Each structure stands twice: as C-alpha cells, then as structure tokens.
Amino acid sequence: MGNATLNGNNSQCSDCNSQGVHFTMTHFEIIFMVSTRVKTGFTTGHVSGGIVLSNQPTCAGGEALAFFYIALIKEQISDKRTSLIET
C-alpha cells in the first residue's frame, strides 16, 4: 500500500493548527492504530509512530480518517487476516 500522508490545516480549528497535526503512517501502523482504538473511539492521543488522533471532526479531516480506519479494519476482519496484527 505504501505510505499514506494526511495533513491537517483548518483555519477554524486553532487547536489542531497549533499542535501541528500531521499524519504519516504505513499500512501496518494504520491497522495497528485501528486495533488499539476501535473500542475506545477516535480520541486525541498518541499511538505508535507518533500518530495523533483528533476527536474533533473538523481537525485534520478527523471524520474522514475515522471512516478510513474503520474500512481498513473491516477489510482485515472480512478477509480473516486479523492474525497479521501483532501485539
């Protein structure tokens, strides 16, 4: 899949801008993030690789990112490849 890079820059979200929200992750990191966040929801916090999640949909396209993560984890489940996620 390669790297997926998403930049957050929303003039209506000063908190995100001041924190320099930036998403750079590999496919494995995305899946790992989903597996560790799917039960608790998409809240502000740091996970592996220095990835930052935002609980504000207007920040860094948080809502779109959430749907992207959910789609990826559903793909893993439907393909019965969840064993690829190492803990």
Rosetta constraint file for C-alpha pairs under 8 A:
AtomPair CA 1 CA 26 HARMONIC 7.78 0.50
AtomPair CA 1 CA 27 HARMONIC 6.27 0.50
AtomPair CA 2 CA 26 HARMONIC 6.24 0.50
AtomPair CA 2 CA 27 HARMONIC 6.79 0.50
AtomPair CA 3 CA 24 HARMONIC 6.99 0.50
AtomPair CA 3 CA 25 HARMONIC 5.77 0.50
AtomPair CA 3 CA 26 HARMONIC 4.73 0.50
AtomPair CA 3 CA 27 HARMONIC 6.83 0.50
AtomPair CA 4 CA 23 HARMONIC 7.84 0.50
AtomPair CA 4 CA 24 HARMONIC 6.02 0.50
AtomPair CA 4 CA 25 HARMONIC 5.75 0.50
AtomPair CA 4 CA 26 HARMONIC 6.38 0.50
AtomPair CA 4 CA 27 HARMONIC 7.69 0.50
AtomPair CA 5 CA 22 HARMONIC 7.87 0.50
AtomPair CA 5 CA 23 HARMONIC 5.54 0.50
AtomPair CA 5 CA 24 HARMONIC 4.54 0.50
AtomPair CA 5 CA 25 HARMONIC 6.65 0.50
AtomPair CA 6 CA 22 HARMONIC 6.43 0.50
AtomPair CA 6 CA 23 HARMONIC 4.97 0.50
AtomPair CA 6 CA 24 HARMONIC 6.56 0.50
AtomPair CA 6 CA 60 HARMONIC 7.55 0.50
AtomPair CA 7 CA 21 HARMONIC 6.92 0.50
AtomPair CA 7 CA 22 HARMONIC 4.99 0.50
AtomPair CA 7 CA 23 HARMONIC 6.04 0.50
AtomPair CA 7 CA 60 HARMONIC 6.28 0.50
AtomPair CA 8 CA 16 HARMONIC 7.23 0.50
AtomPair CA 8 CA 17 HARMONIC 7.25 0.50
AtomPair CA 8 CA 20 HARMONIC 7.50 0.50
AtomPair CA 8 CA 21 HARMONIC 5.50 0.50
AtomPair CA 8 CA 22 HARMONIC 5.94 0.50
AtomPair CA 8 CA 23 HARMONIC 7.87 0.50
AtomPair CA 8 CA 59 HARMONIC 6.37 0.50
AtomPair CA 8 CA 60 HARMONIC 3.57 0.50
AtomPair CA 8 CA 61 HARMONIC 6.86 0.50
AtomPair CA 9 CA 13 HARMONIC 7.96 0.50
AtomPair CA 9 CA 16 HARMONIC 7.40 0.50
AtomPair CA 9 CA 17 HARMONIC 5.93 0.50
AtomPair CA 9 CA 21 HARMONIC 7.75 0.50
AtomPair CA 9 CA 59 HARMONIC 7.46 0.50
AtomPair CA 9 CA 60 HARMONIC 6.20 0.50
AtomPair CA 10 CA 14 HARMONIC 7.42 0.50
AtomPair CA 10 CA 16 HARMONIC 7.55 0.50
AtomPair CA 10 CA 17 HARMONIC 6.83 0.50
AtomPair CA 10 CA 58 HARMONIC 7.25 0.50
AtomPair CA 10 CA 59 HARMONIC 6.43 0.50
AtomPair CA 10 CA 60 HARMONIC 6.95 0.50
AtomPair CA 11 CA 17 HARMONIC 7.56 0.50
AtomPair CA 12 CA 58 HARMONIC 7.84 0.50
AtomPair CA 13 CA 17 HARMONIC 6.51 0.50
AtomPair CA 13 CA 58 HARMONIC 6.90 0.50
AtomPair CA 13 CA 59 HARMONIC 6.10 0.50
AtomPair CA 14 CA 18 HARMONIC 6.00 0.50
AtomPair CA 15 CA 19 HARMONIC 6.27 0.50
AtomPair CA 16 CA 20 HARMONIC 6.20 0.50
AtomPair CA 16 CA 21 HARMONIC 5.67 0.50
AtomPair CA 16 CA 59 HARMONIC 5.89 0.50
AtomPair CA 16 CA 60 HARMONIC 7.35 0.50
AtomPair CA 17 CA 21 HARMONIC 6.50 0.50
AtomPair CA 21 CA 52 HARMONIC 6.77 0.50
AtomPair CA 21 CA 60 HARMONIC 6.85 0.50
AtomPair CA 22 CA 51 HARMONIC 7.64 0.50
AtomPair CA 22 CA 52 HARMONIC 7.26 0.50
AtomPair CA 22 CA 60 HARMONIC 7.77 0.50
AtomPair CA 23 CA 51 HARMONIC 6.09 0.50
AtomPair CA 23 CA 52 HARMONIC 6.96 0.50
AtomPair CA 24 CA 51 HARMONIC 7.20 0.50
AtomPair CA 25 CA 29 HARMONIC 5.77 0.50
AtomPair CA 25 CA 30 HARMONIC 6.39 0.50
AtomPair CA 25 CA 49 HARMONIC 7.26 0.50
AtomPair CA 25 CA 51 HARMONIC 7.43 0.50
AtomPair CA 26 CA 30 HARMONIC 6.29 0.50
AtomPair CA 27 CA 31 HARMONIC 6.31 0.50
AtomPair CA 28 CA 32 HARMONIC 6.03 0.50
AtomPair CA 28 CA 85 HARMONIC 7.79 0.50
AtomPair CA 29 CA 33 HARMONIC 5.98 0.50
AtomPair CA 29 CA 48 HARMONIC 7.14 0.50
AtomPair CA 29 CA 49 HARMONIC 7.25 0.50
AtomPair CA 30 CA 34 HARMONIC 6.23 0.50
AtomPair CA 30 CA 69 HARMONIC 6.86 0.50
AtomPair CA 31 CA 35 HARMONIC 6.16 0.50
AtomPair CA 31 CA 69 HARMONIC 7.33 0.50
AtomPair CA 31 CA 72 HARMONIC 6.86 0.50
AtomPair CA 31 CA 73 HARMONIC 6.41 0.50
AtomPair CA 31 CA 85 HARMONIC 7.21 0.50
AtomPair CA 32 CA 36 HARMONIC 6.27 0.50
AtomPair CA 32 CA 85 HARMONIC 6.45 0.50
AtomPair CA 33 CA 37 HARMONIC 5.99 0.50
AtomPair CA 33 CA 47 HARMONIC 6.82 0.50
AtomPair CA 33 CA 48 HARMONIC 7.40 0.50
AtomPair CA 34 CA 38 HARMONIC 5.35 0.50
AtomPair CA 34 CA 69 HARMONIC 5.95 0.50
AtomPair CA 34 CA 70 HARMONIC 7.13 0.50
AtomPair CA 34 CA 73 HARMONIC 6.52 0.50
AtomPair CA 35 CA 73 HARMONIC 7.42 0.50
AtomPair CA 35 CA 85 HARMONIC 7.85 0.50
AtomPair CA 37 CA 41 HARMONIC 5.73 0.50
AtomPair CA 37 CA 42 HARMONIC 6.45 0.50
AtomPair CA 38 CA 42 HARMONIC 7.50 0.50
AtomPair CA 38 CA 70 HARMONIC 7.86 0.50
AtomPair CA 42 CA 53 HARMONIC 6.30 0.50
AtomPair CA 42 CA 54 HARMONIC 6.59 0.50
AtomPair CA 42 CA 55 HARMONIC 5.73 0.50
AtomPair CA 42 CA 66 HARMONIC 6.93 0.50
AtomPair CA 43 CA 53 HARMONIC 5.89 0.50
AtomPair CA 43 CA 54 HARMONIC 5.46 0.50
AtomPair CA 43 CA 55 HARMONIC 4.45 0.50
AtomPair CA 44 CA 52 HARMONIC 6.65 0.50
AtomPair CA 44 CA 53 HARMONIC 4.85 0.50
AtomPair CA 44 CA 54 HARMONIC 4.48 0.50
AtomPair CA 44 CA 55 HARMONIC 5.51 0.50
AtomPair CA 45 CA 52 HARMONIC 5.65 0.50
AtomPair CA 45 CA 53 HARMONIC 5.66 0.50
AtomPair CA 45 CA 54 HARMONIC 7.38 0.50
AtomPair CA 46 CA 50 HARMONIC 5.86 0.50
AtomPair CA 46 CA 51 HARMONIC 5.60 0.50
AtomPair CA 46 CA 52 HARMONIC 4.98 0.50
AtomPair CA 46 CA 53 HARMONIC 6.93 0.50
AtomPair CA 47 CA 51 HARMONIC 5.47 0.50
AtomPair CA 47 CA 52 HARMONIC 6.86 0.50
AtomPair CA 53 CA 62 HARMONIC 7.42 0.50
AtomPair CA 54 CA 59 HARMONIC 6.52 0.50
AtomPair CA 54 CA 60 HARMONIC 7.62 0.50
AtomPair CA 54 CA 62 HARMONIC 5.91 0.50
AtomPair CA 55 CA 59 HARMONIC 7.97 0.50
AtomPair CA 55 CA 62 HARMONIC 6.95 0.50
AtomPair CA 56 CA 62 HARMONIC 6.29 0.50
AtomPair CA 56 CA 63 HARMONIC 7.78 0.50
AtomPair CA 57 CA 61 HARMONIC 6.00 0.50
AtomPair CA 57 CA 62 HARMONIC 4.44 0.50
AtomPair CA 57 CA 63 HARMONIC 4.64 0.50
AtomPair CA 57 CA 64 HARMONIC 7.85 0.50
AtomPair CA 58 CA 62 HARMONIC 6.32 0.50
AtomPair CA 58 CA 63 HARMONIC 7.42 0.50
AtomPair CA 61 CA 65 HARMONIC 6.15 0.50
AtomPair CA 62 CA 66 HARMONIC 6.14 0.50
AtomPair CA 63 CA 67 HARMONIC 6.49 0.50
AtomPair CA 64 CA 68 HARMONIC 6.23 0.50
AtomPair CA 65 CA 69 HARMONIC 6.18 0.50
AtomPair CA 66 CA 70 HARMONIC 6.15 0.50
AtomPair CA 67 CA 71 HARMONIC 6.08 0.50
AtomPair CA 68 CA 72 HARMONIC 6.35 0.50
AtomPair CA 69 CA 73 HARMONIC 6.32 0.50
AtomPair CA 70 CA 74 HARMONIC 6.11 0.50
AtomPair CA 71 CA 75 HARMONIC 6.20 0.50
AtomPair CA 72 CA 76 HARMONIC 6.41 0.50
AtomPair CA 73 CA 77 HARMONIC 6.25 0.50
AtomPair CA 74 CA 78 HARMONIC 6.00 0.50
AtomPair CA 75 CA 79 HARMONIC 6.09 0.50
AtomPair CA 76 CA 80 HARMONIC 6.04 0.50
AtomPair CA 76 CA 81 HARMONIC 5.19 0.50
AtomPair CA 76 CA 82 HARMONIC 5.56 0.50
AtomPair CA 77 CA 81 HARMONIC 6.33 0.50
AtomPair CA 77 CA 82 HARMONIC 5.96 0.50
